[in-house]
Amino acid sequence: MSASVVPDHPSAPSSTSSAEAPLTLTEPPAQTLGMRDTFGLWANLGVSLLLPVAAAFAVLPGRSLGASILAIVTGAVIGAILLGLTAAPAARERVPAMVLLRGLLGRRVSYVPTALNVVQCVGWATFEIVIISEAASRALSAPRWPFVLAAGLLATVMAVRPLGAMRVLGRYAVWVALAATAYLFVRVLSHPLNALPHEGAVSFWTAVDVVIAMPISWFPLAADYTRHSRNARTAFVGAGVGYGVSTIAFFTLGLLALAAYGTGGFDVVGALLAVPVGALAVLVLVALELDEVFANIYSTAVSTQNFAARVDRRLLAVAVGGVATVLALVVDATSYEAFLFLIGAVFVPLAGVLVVAYYLAPRGSWDVSETAPARVPLIVGWAAGFVAYQLTLPTYFDGVGAGWTAWWAARQANLGIPADNGWSASLVSLAVASLLTAAVTVPATLRARRRS
């Protein structure tokens, strides 16, 4: 980008601990987050009631608890590595996530994932507020709407001063989360474990897909935060390991809660509330859930700046926070599973394309300027990965969206792909997108090296 929009990289990162995130895309980002801050931030972002709730979709019916836990660990490791690899470039390029994608797709085509990410972030912020308000109202036997308003307001305030919020989360809130999580683990493990529900994932690899969807859902946001990390190693380890550990812990907690205190269904929050003094621990986690809402509000604002570089992110954050709060008052969260798989279908292959293209590119050649050209072969790789995902596991919708599912199911039948194939749609999609990208990028890289 020209100097009037994205600033030149300084020779050394800022060390001013009080520095805040830039208000527009024309200002340089402070690089003040060290390993403790980055790791703590991402570990805390993984402390979410959404993860144990999503664990219900990773249950392997008719199989041992250990099989479901293995699927969780497998999915978390794959997702965390992808998250770390996509988070690290921002510490070098010093641009937010959607601007980073200009080097991959070109400036104008980067508007496509930007628009998708805005929709995703608003959706996630809404879902998080719903989870917070539902859990708090059930724990306190109170109406839900006051908690919706409180969560939306507090998260919006945090999004106005994001780096200050990140430091508090990374240095202090993570320890409170650890204490509450440890208590819940001790209680559920001290209770006899019963059989898990008889419904859930159709195979080991579809359970893995559910878990991968959680860390990969942060890929389009990660650079918004790791551009403030001091170096690429800090960004990779902090984001990947921090979020990966939390993913394993909270998915496993959800499974154990269902086995220990569940009543044969998928009410994970109810199972956690059944733990002795569980309401208090859940309320602690509910309070800490605000960081996910804040992160999605802030990233929506920063993503929007890819369209309008000079708009103040604070104004955008207030607008986004208001929209998410209103939606949380009326939203129906029954399509949550379909939402997870749709996120994976869009962003897993894009992550694969970014990882291959960026790490094979010569250092300093990543073009995030206003004149960044479209790279059509890489766009084709992304699109092919999305198609591969849908052909492996069509995103399921009922009602108005049922036509989408039916169309892809018909294409499966045309190609002789069994509807119950049990493959990992994420890994198939990732492989297709990555291999196509490598086929284009490797020869170009070799030619560039020979010329130099």
C-alpha positions as MATLAB code, in Angstrom:
seq = 'MSASVVPDHPSAPSSTSSAEAPLTLTEPPAQTLGMRDTFGLWANLGVSLLLPVAAAFAVLPGRSLGASILAIVTGAVIGAILLGLTAAPAARERVPAMVLLRGLLGRRVSYVPTALNVVQCVGWATFEIVIISEAASRALSAPRWPFVLAAGLLATVMAVRPLGAMRVLGRYAVWVALAATAYLFVRVLSHPLNALPHEGAVSFWTAVDVVIAMPISWFPLAADYTRHSRNARTAFVGAGVGYGVSTIAFFTLGLLALAAYGTGGFDVVGALLAVPVGALAVLVLVALELDEVFANIYSTAVSTQNFAARVDRRLLAVAVGGVATVLALVVDATSYEAFLFLIGAVFVPLAGVLVVAYYLAPRGSWDVSETAPARVPLIVGWAAGFVAYQLTLPTYFDGVGAGWTAWWAARQANLGIPADNGWSASLVSLAVASLLTAAVTVPATLRARRRS';
ca = [
       0.000    0.000    0.000;
       1.193    3.520   -0.577;
       2.739    5.447    2.252;
      -0.430    7.476    2.594;
      -2.391    4.400    3.669;
      -0.074    1.855    5.277;
       2.964    3.281    7.045;
       6.527    2.232    6.368;
       7.895   -0.444    8.672;
      10.046    1.106   11.386;
      13.462   -0.298   12.048;
      12.461   -1.425   15.520;
       9.139   -2.141   17.173;
       7.686    0.308   19.590;
       8.397   -0.422   23.232;
       5.898    1.983   24.718;
       3.765   -0.173   26.984;
       0.964    2.368   26.946;
       0.680    2.377   23.157;
      -2.758    1.603   21.787;
      -3.899    0.098   18.508;
      -3.968    2.622   15.643;
      -7.293    4.301   14.986;
      -7.030    3.984   11.199;
      -5.110    1.907    8.694;
      -2.820    4.864    7.962;
      -1.033    4.679   11.336;
       1.707    2.222   12.398;
       0.732   -0.549   14.837;
       2.570   -0.751   18.149;
       4.498   -4.014   18.568;
       4.359   -4.298   22.339;
       2.968   -7.792   22.969;
       5.638  -10.205   24.176;
       5.352  -13.979   24.560;
       3.522  -13.774   27.903;
       0.990  -11.296   26.579;
       0.434  -13.141   23.290;
       0.207  -16.600   24.833;
      -2.039  -15.372   27.620;
      -4.319  -13.550   25.190;
      -4.829  -16.599   22.970;
      -5.127  -19.031   25.861;
      -7.798  -16.754   27.291;
      -9.585  -16.500   23.932;
      -9.847  -20.291   24.052;
     -11.559  -20.093   27.456;
     -15.062  -20.106   26.047;
     -18.314  -21.836   26.859;
     -18.790  -22.235   23.112;
     -16.102  -24.932   23.084;
     -17.698  -27.305   25.613;
     -21.050  -26.635   23.921;
     -19.491  -27.561   20.553;
     -18.065  -30.705   22.181;
     -21.546  -32.224   21.913;
     -21.007  -32.347   18.130;
     -17.674  -34.175   18.605;
     -19.229  -37.066   20.524;
     -18.578  -40.403   18.821;
     -21.713  -42.443   19.603;
     -21.170  -46.058   20.492;
     -17.451  -45.572   21.027;
     -15.341  -44.996   24.092;
     -14.776  -41.626   25.716;
     -11.114  -41.982   24.779;
     -11.985  -42.094   21.064;
     -13.797  -38.757   21.307;
     -10.898  -37.241   23.260;
      -8.449  -38.470   20.588;
     -10.566  -36.741   17.935;
     -10.459  -33.563   20.017;
      -6.666  -33.659   20.388;
      -6.199  -34.403   16.671;
      -8.443  -31.562   15.586;
      -6.929  -29.132   18.097;
      -3.349  -29.859   17.001;
      -4.183  -29.461   13.294;
      -6.205  -26.312   13.890;
      -3.618  -24.788   16.241;
      -0.752  -25.321   13.783;
      -2.788  -23.664   11.033;
      -3.677  -20.805   13.355;
      -0.041  -20.274   14.360;
       1.191  -20.370   10.760;
      -1.394  -17.807    9.673;
      -0.790  -15.587   12.713;
       2.989  -15.296   12.333;
       3.152  -13.320    9.044;
       1.386  -10.338   10.623;
       4.281   -9.771   13.019;
       6.534   -9.354    9.968;
       4.228   -7.452    7.646;
       2.618   -5.372   10.418;
      -0.808   -5.287    8.799;
      -4.194   -6.654    9.925;
      -5.594   -9.906    8.585;
      -7.654   -8.694    5.644;
      -4.874   -6.406    4.410;
      -2.457   -9.353    4.659;
      -4.700  -11.215    2.215;
      -4.024   -8.559   -0.418;
      -0.680  -10.253   -1.005;
      -2.567  -13.473   -1.688;
      -5.637  -12.386   -3.625;
      -4.937   -8.811   -4.696;
      -6.529   -5.719   -3.222;
      -9.935   -5.962   -4.868;
     -10.431   -9.710   -4.486;
      -9.422   -9.394   -0.818;
     -12.769   -7.645   -0.394;
     -14.475  -11.054   -0.768;
     -12.980  -12.698    2.353;
     -13.251   -9.313    4.077;
     -17.014   -9.277    3.556;
     -17.266  -12.913    4.658;
     -15.199  -12.165    7.721;
     -17.396   -9.222    8.700;
     -20.429  -11.511    8.515;
     -18.572  -14.198   10.487;
     -17.393  -11.833   13.201;
     -20.813  -10.300   13.722;
     -22.249  -13.819   13.876;
     -19.677  -15.003   16.403;
     -20.117  -11.906   18.546;
     -23.860  -12.536   18.532;
     -23.466  -16.213   19.414;
     -21.064  -15.365   22.227;
     -23.483  -12.848   23.711;
     -26.261  -15.450   23.468;
     -24.117  -18.023   25.290;
     -23.167  -15.499   27.980;
     -26.731  -14.387   28.572;
     -28.198  -17.909   28.518;
     -25.634  -19.270   30.975;
     -25.897  -16.262   33.310;
     -29.699  -16.258   33.309;
     -29.814  -19.975   34.070;
     -27.181  -19.749   36.792;
     -28.977  -16.850   38.508;
     -32.562  -17.759   37.509;
     -32.967  -14.275   36.047;
     -34.239  -12.846   32.745;
     -31.828  -13.088   29.827;
     -32.080   -9.601   28.285;
     -30.155   -7.629   30.961;
     -27.158   -9.896   30.447;
     -27.374   -9.403   26.681;
     -27.218   -5.635   27.106;
     -24.436   -5.787   29.716;
     -22.284   -8.162   27.660;
     -22.698   -6.103   24.499;
     -21.840   -2.842   26.269;
     -18.773   -4.141   28.122;
     -17.349   -5.909   25.076;
     -17.789   -2.766   22.989;
     -15.927   -0.700   25.585;
     -13.074   -3.244   25.482;
     -12.987   -3.026   21.675;
     -12.473    0.738   21.878;
      -9.191    0.174   23.816;
      -8.081   -3.237   22.506;
      -4.402   -3.369   23.476;
      -5.202   -2.449   27.065;
      -7.826   -5.211   27.105;
      -5.348   -7.680   25.596;
      -2.754   -7.005   28.288;
      -5.270   -7.472   31.104;
      -6.525  -10.710   29.535;
      -3.033  -12.034   28.856;
      -1.555  -11.225   32.263;
      -4.397  -11.554   34.762;
      -7.700  -12.921   33.453;
      -6.105  -16.141   32.225;
      -5.229  -17.110   35.820;
      -8.817  -16.645   36.973;
      -9.936  -18.777   34.035;
      -7.403  -21.444   34.972;
      -8.703  -21.625   38.540;
     -12.350  -21.963   37.451;
     -11.446  -24.545   34.807;
      -9.352  -26.593   37.234;
     -12.230  -26.657   39.723;
     -14.683  -27.899   37.088;
     -12.254  -30.602   35.950;
     -11.741  -31.825   39.518;
     -15.491  -32.004   40.113;
     -16.416  -33.820   36.905;
     -13.540  -36.286   37.262;
     -14.598  -37.081   40.815;
     -18.063  -38.064   39.591;
     -18.847  -41.433   37.947;
     -18.751  -41.130   34.171;
     -21.773  -42.443   32.294;
     -22.242  -43.295   28.630;
     -22.185  -40.367   26.240;
     -25.288  -39.431   24.191;
     -26.159  -41.792   21.356;
     -25.994  -39.058   18.726;
     -23.170  -36.861   17.548;
     -20.463  -37.041   14.870;
     -20.927  -39.680   12.181;
     -17.232  -40.608   12.165;
     -13.910  -39.896   13.826;
     -12.938  -37.434   11.105;
     -16.198  -35.485   11.176;
     -15.615  -35.064   14.916;
     -12.115  -33.778   14.079;
     -13.712  -31.293   11.669;
     -15.850  -29.810   14.455;
     -12.733  -29.190   16.558;
     -10.667  -27.786   13.664;
     -13.453  -25.287   12.987;
     -12.844  -23.512   16.301;
      -9.180  -22.464   15.940;
      -9.534  -21.964   12.175;
     -12.446  -19.604   12.778;
      -9.826  -17.278   14.307;
      -7.571  -17.377   11.233;
      -9.259  -14.372    9.556;
      -8.847  -12.436   12.827;
      -5.452  -13.591   14.094;
      -3.302  -11.007   12.325;
      -5.391   -8.194   13.805;
      -3.744   -9.059   17.141;
      -0.405  -10.643   16.218;
       0.580   -7.567   14.200;
       1.198   -6.186   17.701;
       3.457   -9.138   18.678;
       7.169   -8.419   18.818;
       8.216  -11.071   16.289;
       6.906  -13.965   14.190;
       8.009  -16.643   16.669;
       6.070  -14.978   19.461;
       3.009  -14.790   17.226;
       3.246  -18.444   16.139;
       3.824  -19.944   19.575;
       1.515  -17.570   21.429;
      -1.439  -18.029   19.092;
      -0.993  -21.687   18.162;
      -0.014  -23.165   21.496;
      -2.140  -20.810   23.584;
      -5.360  -21.457   21.707;
      -4.555  -25.134   21.080;
      -4.162  -25.927   24.781;
      -7.425  -24.195   25.624;
      -9.226  -25.995   22.802;
      -8.194  -29.399   24.097;
      -9.074  -28.464   27.675;
     -12.524  -27.033   26.986;
     -13.689  -29.603   24.455;
     -12.607  -32.318   26.884;
     -14.365  -30.541   29.737;
     -17.571  -30.532   27.708;
     -17.337  -34.266   27.043;
     -16.589  -35.066   30.694;
     -19.441  -32.852   31.890;
     -21.865  -34.662   29.593;
     -20.606  -38.037   30.813;
     -20.647  -37.068   34.496;
     -23.681  -34.813   34.881;
     -25.549  -35.027   31.590;
     -28.956  -36.646   31.391;
     -28.484  -38.382   28.057;
     -28.825  -35.230   25.964;
     -26.575  -32.437   24.730;
     -27.178  -29.771   27.384;
     -23.542  -29.066   28.253;
     -24.291  -25.838   30.129;
     -26.892  -27.672   32.211;
     -24.354  -30.386   32.967;
     -21.798  -27.805   34.149;
     -24.411  -26.077   36.307;
     -25.139  -29.444   37.935;
     -21.577  -29.560   39.283;
     -21.458  -28.683   43.019;
     -20.950  -24.919   43.177;
     -20.834  -25.176   39.390;
     -22.953  -22.059   38.994;
     -20.170  -19.933   40.502;
     -17.510  -21.427   38.223;
     -19.780  -21.035   35.199;
     -20.397  -17.395   36.102;
     -16.639  -16.828   36.206;
     -16.327  -18.346   32.737;
     -19.290  -16.298   31.573;
     -17.524  -13.113   32.653;
     -14.370  -14.217   30.859;
     -16.402  -14.967   27.734;
     -16.465  -11.228   27.099;
     -13.034  -11.408   25.481;
     -14.430  -13.408   22.553;
     -17.171  -10.838   22.033;
     -14.631   -8.005   22.238;
     -12.288   -9.736   19.781;
     -15.013  -10.238   17.209;
     -16.256   -6.668   17.534;
     -12.734   -5.259   17.218;
     -11.865   -7.462   14.238;
     -15.073   -6.506   12.452;
     -14.029   -2.875   12.799;
     -10.457   -3.546   11.613;
     -11.654   -5.714    8.720;
     -13.977   -2.935    7.593;
     -10.942   -0.663    7.346;
      -9.766   -2.781    4.400;
     -12.643   -1.094    2.550;
     -12.212    2.333    4.161;
      -8.706    2.809    5.535;
      -9.303    6.187    7.180;
     -12.475    5.419    9.149;
     -11.932    5.509   12.924;
     -12.100    1.945   14.294;
     -13.761    3.235   17.498;
     -16.830    4.417   15.590;
     -16.947    1.109   13.729;
     -16.629   -0.866   16.977;
     -19.537    0.980   18.574;
     -21.713    0.323   15.522;
     -20.789   -3.379   15.380;
     -21.307   -3.843   19.111;
     -24.776   -2.345   18.806;
     -25.733   -4.621   15.909;
     -24.484   -7.779   17.674;
     -26.341   -6.844   20.854;
     -29.619   -6.310   19.032;
     -29.209   -9.592   17.140;
     -28.496  -11.436   20.387;
     -31.869  -10.313   21.727;
     -33.718  -12.070   18.911;
     -31.316  -14.660   17.412;
     -32.129  -18.373   17.143;
     -28.912  -20.319   17.764;
     -30.225  -23.667   16.486;
     -28.117  -23.420   13.297;
     -24.878  -23.390   15.288;
     -23.488  -26.650   13.887;
     -24.119  -25.573   10.284;
     -22.405  -22.274   11.079;
     -19.281  -24.138   12.239;
     -19.049  -26.242    9.103;
     -19.684  -23.294    6.787;
     -16.808  -21.410    8.432;
     -14.541  -24.394    7.827;
     -15.636  -24.692    4.205;
     -14.663  -21.084    3.494;
     -11.599  -20.475    5.628;
      -9.779  -23.834    5.868;
      -8.772  -23.802    2.177;
      -7.947  -20.086    2.325;
      -5.633  -20.787    5.268;
      -3.918  -23.517    3.272;
      -3.387  -21.215    0.296;
      -2.006  -18.456    2.530;
       0.426  -20.743    4.369;
       1.880  -22.248    1.183;
       2.028  -18.989   -0.779;
       3.447  -16.853    2.025;
       6.163  -19.193    3.268;
       7.357  -19.990   -0.258;
       7.481  -16.310   -1.241;
      10.857  -14.516   -0.985;
      11.146  -12.445    2.186;
       9.971   -8.874    1.608;
       8.026   -9.636   -1.560;
       4.531   -9.834   -0.034;
       2.552   -7.035   -1.678;
      -0.127   -5.462    0.555;
      -0.270   -2.180   -1.360;
      -3.324   -0.528   -2.864;
      -2.125   -1.762   -6.243;
      -1.615   -5.405   -5.232;
      -2.667   -7.460   -8.269;
      -5.045  -10.395   -8.239;
      -3.259  -13.762   -8.362;
      -5.792  -15.828  -10.256;
      -4.166  -19.269   -9.766;
      -4.268  -18.782   -5.988;
      -7.918  -17.731   -6.175;
      -8.602  -20.918   -8.120;
      -6.865  -22.938   -5.400;
      -9.078  -21.370   -2.749;
     -12.229  -22.007   -4.772;
     -11.211  -25.610   -5.476;
     -10.638  -26.195   -1.776;
     -14.105  -24.872   -0.980;
     -15.665  -27.155   -3.603;
     -13.698  -30.120   -2.231;
     -15.031  -29.375    1.250;
     -18.653  -29.297    0.073;
     -18.253  -32.451   -2.011;
     -16.873  -34.241    1.038;
     -19.385  -32.919    3.538;
     -22.060  -30.534    2.243;
     -22.915  -27.877    4.809;
     -26.265  -28.939    6.211;
     -29.124  -26.473    6.284;
     -32.824  -27.001    6.699;
     -35.656  -24.639    5.889;
     -34.683  -21.856    3.514;
     -31.128  -23.160    3.064;
     -32.114  -26.760    2.321;
     -31.608  -26.202   -1.403;
     -27.879  -25.629   -0.814;
     -27.498  -28.980    0.910;
     -29.587  -30.792   -1.702;
     -27.568  -29.335   -4.606;
     -24.225  -30.479   -3.185;
     -25.651  -33.875   -2.219;
     -26.706  -34.329   -5.844;
     -23.161  -33.484   -6.988;
     -21.830  -36.075   -4.544;
     -24.125  -38.663   -6.105;
     -23.026  -37.662   -9.630;
     -19.380  -38.221   -8.701;
     -20.015  -41.426   -6.771;
     -18.945  -39.957   -3.429;
     -20.792  -41.747   -0.605;
     -22.876  -39.334    1.479;
     -21.648  -41.114    4.622;
     -17.992  -41.230    3.548;
     -16.786  -40.185    7.017;
     -13.792  -38.298    5.605;
     -12.405  -35.118    7.097;
     -13.755  -32.352    4.903;
     -11.216  -29.958    6.443;
      -8.210  -32.126    5.572;
      -9.482  -32.909    2.064;
     -10.120  -29.212    1.445;
      -6.762  -28.220    2.910;
      -4.907  -30.778    0.803;
      -6.589  -29.713   -2.456;
      -6.020  -25.992   -1.853;
      -2.429  -26.428   -0.636;
      -1.352  -28.753   -3.444;
      -2.812  -26.532   -6.156;
      -1.105  -23.510   -4.595;
       2.226  -25.335   -4.359;
       1.937  -26.431   -8.001;
       1.782  -22.763   -9.010;
       4.040  -21.202   -6.392;
       7.015  -23.587   -6.344;
       7.965  -23.170  -10.039;
       7.593  -19.387   -9.778;
       9.766  -19.312   -6.660;
      12.461  -21.432   -8.329;
      12.484  -19.169  -11.389;
      12.815  -16.076   -9.164;
      15.728  -17.629   -7.290;
      17.525  -18.544  -10.510;
      17.122  -14.971  -11.790;
      18.527  -13.552   -8.552;
];
